[in-house]
Amino acid sequence: MNRFVLLPNLQKDAGLAVTARIAALLHGAGATVYLDETTGEGIPGTLPYKEFPADAEAILVIGGDGSVLDASVLAVRYD
């Protein structure tokens, strides 16, 4: 896998420190990292998106159980 969508829960990762660290690690390993255009603004190594990226291979959730459940809906919708 080389194309990841990061879905942070802004209540769990206030300030996006964890999200930024994960993005940096993935980008440093040569991965493409997508973040929602409003969430990812200013996080180096990420590509902003309005529409869910069709070429995404994995979703990484930064949050809790509810965030994972929300992401599962996206995973099913976008296969």
Secondary structure, DSSP 8 states (H G I E B T S, - for coil): --EEEEEE-TTTSGGGHHHHHHHHHHHHTT-EEEEETTTSTT-TT-EEESS--TT--EEEEES-HHHHHHHHHHHHHT-
